[in-house]
């Protein structure tokens, strides 16, 4: 394979991969936005469904994992909430909103656990 052909093939591969990622993020963002709208109306199960779809479509979307964690927390699914927060932080460790949400989650759960341990 000539050097020119190899470079051309690499450019085509990168160019063809970029729209797929952009489409995935666009589709995931549409799910996130819809999830936000239904959560604001108190439809948390539908919001969870939408945010689960968003992270399935784009598993690198930290904000979607954060929203999913908040919803899991709201619905009392604390193990799932912790996992979603940790995934979000793994993707964007310096995101202040995710860090704040996770810290509040941990603080509330530690207080609850401590209160339950008291006789």
PAVODO-498801 format. One record per atom (N, C-alpha, C, O): x, y, z. Coordinates in steps of 0.05 Angstrom, whole numbers, padded with zeros to 5 digits, always signed. Layout:
% residues N
XYZ/...
% end
This chain:
% residues 119
+00017-00023+00000/+00000+00000+00000/+00018+00025+00000/+00037+00027+00016/+00012+00043-00018/+00028+00067-00019/+00023+00085+00005/+00002+00083+00018/+00042+00102+00011/+00039+00120+00034/+00015+00138+00030/+00000+00143+00049/+00011+00148+00005/-00012+00165-00001/-00038+00151+00004/-00057+00162+00016/-00040+00126-00005/-00064+00110-00001/-00069+00105+00029/-00092+00106+00038/-00048+00099+00044/-00051+00094+00072/-00061+00119+00087/-00079+00117+00104/-00050+00142+00080/-00059+00167+00092/-00088+00174+00084/-00104+00182+00101/-00094+00170+00059/-00121+00175+00050/-00141+00157+00064/-00163+00166+00072/-00134+00132+00068/-00152+00113+00082/-00155+00121+00111/-00177+00120+00122/-00134+00130+00124/-00135+00139+00152/-00153+00164+00154/-00169+00166+00173/-00152+00182+00135/-00169+00206+00136/-00198+00198+00132/-00215+00209+00146/-00203+00180+00114/-00231+00171+00110/-00242+00157+00135/-00265+00162+00143/-00225+00141+00148/-00234+00127+00173/-00240+00147+00195/-00261+00145+00209/-00223+00167+00199/-00228+00187+00219/-00253+00204+00212/-00269+00209+00229/-00255+00212+00187/-00278+00228+00179/-00304+00213+00182/-00324+00225+00190/-00303+00187+00176/-00328+00172+00178/-00335+00166+00207/-00359+00162+00214/-00316+00165+00225/-00321+00160+00253/-00332+00184+00267/-00348+00182+00286/-00324+00208+00260/-00332+00232+00273/-00362+00237+00272/-00374+00243+00293/-00375+00235+00249/-00404+00239+00248/-00419+00219+00265/-00439+00226+00278/-00410+00194+00267/-00423+00174+00283/-00422+00182+00312/-00442+00180+00327/-00399+00192+00322/-00397+00202+00349/-00415+00226+00354/-00429+00227+00374/-00415+00244+00334/-00432+00268+00337/-00461+00260+00337/-00477+00271+00353/-00469+00241+00320/-00496+00232+00320/-00504+00219+00346/-00526+00223+00357/-00485+00203+00357/-00491+00189+00383/-00495+00210+00405/-00513+00208+00421/-00478+00230+00406/-00480+00250+00427/-00506+00266+00423/-00520+00273+00442/-00513+00272+00398/-00538+00287+00392/-00562+00270+00401/-00581+00281+00414/-00562+00245+00394/-00584+00227+00402/-00585+00224+00433/-00607+00225+00444/-00562+00221+00445/-00562+00219+00475/-00571+00245+00488/-00585+00244+00508/-00563+00268+00476/-00572+00293+00488/-00602+00296+00485/-00614+00307+00504/-00614+00287+00464/-00643+00289+00461/-00656+00272+00483/-00677+00280+00494/-00645+00249+00489/-00656+00232+00511/-00653+00246+00538/-00671+00246+00554/-00630+00259+00542/-00625+00273+00567/-00645+00296+00570/-00657+00300+00591/-00648+00311+00549/-00666+00334+00550/-00695+00325+00556/-00709+00337+00572/-00703+00303+00543/-00730+00293+00548/-00732+00283+00577/-00752+00287+00590/-00711+00270+00586/-00711+00261+00614/-00714+00283+00634/-00728+00281+00654/-00700+00305+00629/-00703+00329+00646/-00731+00339+00646/-00742+00346+00667/-00744+00340+00622/-00771+00351+00621/-00791+00333+00636/-00809+00344+00649/-00787+00307+00634/-00806+00290+00649/-00800+00289+00679/-00818+00287+00695/-00775+00291+00686/-00768+00292+00715/-00780+00317+00728/-00789+00316+00751/-00779+00339+00713/-00791+00364+00724/-00821+00361+00729/-00832+00376+00745/-00833+00342+00716/-00862+00337+00721/-00866+00314+00740/-00889+00305+00744/-00844+00304+00752/-00847+00283+00772/-00848+00255+00761/-00854+00236+00775/-00842+00252+00735/-00843+00226+00722/-00815+00213+00723/-00801+00211+00702/-00806+00205+00747/-00779+00196+00751/-00772+00170+00737/-00750+00167+00727/-00791+00152+00736/-00786+00126+00722/-00781+00131+00692/-00763+00119+00680/-00796+00149+00680/-00792+00155+00652/-00765+00169+00649/-00751+00164+00629/-00758+00187+00667/-00733+00201+00666/-00710+00180+00667/-00690+00182+00652/-00712+00161+00686/-00691+00140+00688/-00689+00125+00661/-00667+00120+00652/-00711+00118+00650/-00711+00104+00624/-00696+00120+00603/-00679+00109+00589/-00702+00146+00602/-00689+00163+00582/-00659+00166+00587/-00644+00165+00568/-00652+00169+00612/-00623+00173+00618/-00608+00147+00615/-00585+00147+00607/-00621+00124+00620/-00608+00098+00615/-00604+00095+00585/-00583+00085+00576/-00623+00104+00569/-00620+00103+00539/-00597+00121+00531/-00581+00114+00513/-00595+00144+00543/-00574+00163+00536/-00546+00152+00541/-00529+00154+00524/-00542+00139+00564/-00516+00128+00569/-00510+00102+00553/-00487+00094+00549/-00532+00089+00544/-00529+00066+00526/-00520+00076+00499/-00502+00064+00486/-00532+00098+00490/-00525+00109+00464/-00497+00121+00464/-00481+00117+00446/-00490+00135+00486/-00464+00148+00488/-00452+00143+00516/-00457+00159+00535/-00437+00121+00519/-00427+00115+00546/-00405+00133+00556/-00393+00128+00577/-00399+00154+00541/-00379+00174+00550/-00392+00200+00559/-00378+00220+00563/-00418+00200+00562/-00433+00225+00567/-00436+00228+00598/-00455+00217+00609/-00418+00241+00610/-00417+00244+00639/-00442+00257+00650/-00452+00249+00671/-00452+00278+00637/-00476+00292+00647/-00500+00273+00648/-00516+00275+00666/-00502+00255+00629/-00524+00236+00629/-00521+00217+00653/-00541+00210+00666/-00497+00208+00659/-00493+00191+00683/-00500+00206+00708/-00511+00195+00727/-00493+00232+00709/-00499+00248+00733/-00530+00250+00736/-00540+00247+00758/-00544+00256+00715/-00573+00258+00716/-00585+00231+00725/-00604+00230+00741/-00574+00210+00714/-00584+00183+00721/-00579+00178+00750/-00597+00166+00764/-00556+00186+00761/-00551+00182+00789/-00570+00197+00807/-00580+00186+00827/-00576+00222+00799/-00595+00238+00815/-00623+00224+00815/-00636+00222+00836/-00631+00213+00792/-00657+00200+00790/-00657+00174+00807/-00676+00168+00821/-00636+00159+00805/-00634+00134+00821/-00636+00141+00850/-00649+00128+00866/-00621+00162+00858/-00622+00171+00886/-00650+00179+00894/-00659+00171+00916/-00663+00193+00878/-00691+00202+00883/-00709+00178+00887/-00727+00179+00904/-00705+00157+00872/-00722+00133+00873/-00712+00113+00894/-00723+00091+00895/-00692+00120+00909/-00682+00102+00930/-00664+00079+00921/-00659+00061+00936/-00655+00081+00896/-00638+00060+00885/-00609+00069+00890/-00594+00077+00871/-00600+00067+00915/-00575+00080+00923/-00550+00066+00912/-00531+00080+00905/-00551+00040+00909/-00527+00027+00897/-00524+00035+00868/-00501+00041+00859/-00546+00036+00853/-00544+00045+00826/-00536+00075+00824/-00521+00082+00806/-00546+00091+00843/-00538+00119+00843/-00508+00122+00847/-00495+00137+00833/-00497+00107+00866/-00468+00108+00871/-00452+00101+00847/-00433+00114+00839/-00461+00079+00833/-00447+00070+00809/-00448+00091+00787/-00428+00096+00774/-00471+00103+00784/-00474+00124+00763/-00457+00148+00769/-00445+00160+00752/-00457+00157+00795/-00440+00180+00802/-00410+00173+00797/-00396+00190+00787/-00402+00149+00805/-00374+00142+00801/-00367+00140+00772/-00344+00148+00764/-00385+00131+00755/-00380+00130+00726/-00377+00159+00716/-00359+00165+00700/-00396+00176+00724/-00395+00204+00715/-00368+00217+00724/-00356+00231+00708/-00360+00213+00748/-00335+00224+00758/-00311+00212+00743/-00291+00226+00738/-00313+00186+00737/-00291+00174+00721/-00288+00187+00694/-00266+00189+00683/-00310+00195+00683/-00309+00208+00656/-00301+00237+00658/-00286+00247+00640/-00310+00251+00679/-00303+00279+00682/-00296+00285+00711/-00313+00296+00726/-00272+00277+00719/-00265+00280+00748/-00264+00308+00758/-00265+00312+00783/-00262+00328+00741/-00260+00356+00750/-00286+00371+00746/-00287+00396+00749/-00308+00357+00740/-00333+00370+00736/-00345+00378+00763/-00351+00361+00779/-00347+00404+00769/-00356+00412+00796/-00385+00404+00803/-00390+00398+00826/-00402+00403+00783/-00430+00396+00789/-00431+00366+00797/-00445+00359+00816/-00418+00349+00782/-00417+00321+00789/-00404+00316+00816/-00415+00301+00832/-00382+00329+00821/-00368+00326+00846/-00386+00335+00869/-00388+00321+00890/-00400+00357+00866/-00418+00367+00888/-00441+00348+00892/-00447+00341+00915/-00453+00339+00871/-00475+00320+00874/-00467+00294+00888/-00481+00284+00906/-00443+00284+00881/-00434+00259+00893/-00427+00263+00922/-00432+00246+00939/-00414+00286+00928/-00407+00291+00956/-00433+00294+00973/-00433+00283+00996/-00453+00307+00964/-00478+00309+00978/-00491+00282+00982/-00502+00275+01003/-00490+00266+00961/-00501+00239+00962/-00487+00223+00984/-00500+00210+01000/-00460+00224+00984/-00445+00209+01004/-00451+00219+01032/-00455+00203+01051/-00453+00245+01035/-00458+00257+01062/-00485+00249+01072/-00488+00240+01095/-00505+00250+01056/-00532+00243+01064/-00534+00213+01071/-00546+00206+01091/-00521+00196+01055/-00522+00168+01061/-00506+00160+01085/-00513+00141+01100/-00484+00174+01091/-00468+00169+01115/-00484+00177+01140/-00484+00163+01160/-00498+00200+01138/-00515+00208+01161/-00537+00189+01166/-00543+00182+01189/-00550+00180+01144/-00572+00161+01147/-00563+00135+01159/-00576+00124+01177/-00539+00125+01150/-00529+00100+01160/-00521+00103+01190/-00526+00085+01206/-00510+00126+01197/-00502+00131+01225/-00527+00133+01243/-00527+00123+01265/-00548+00145+01233/-00573+00148+01249/-00586+00120+01252/-00598+00115+01273/-00584+00103+01233/-00596+00077+01235/-00581+00058+01254/-00592+00039+01265/-00555+00064+01258/-00538+00048+01275/-00543+00054+01305/-00536+00038+01322/-00553+00078+01310/-00557+00086+01339/-00580+00070+01350/-00601+00065+01337/-00577+00061+01375/-00598+00044+01388/-00622+00060+01396/-00641+00049+01407/
% end
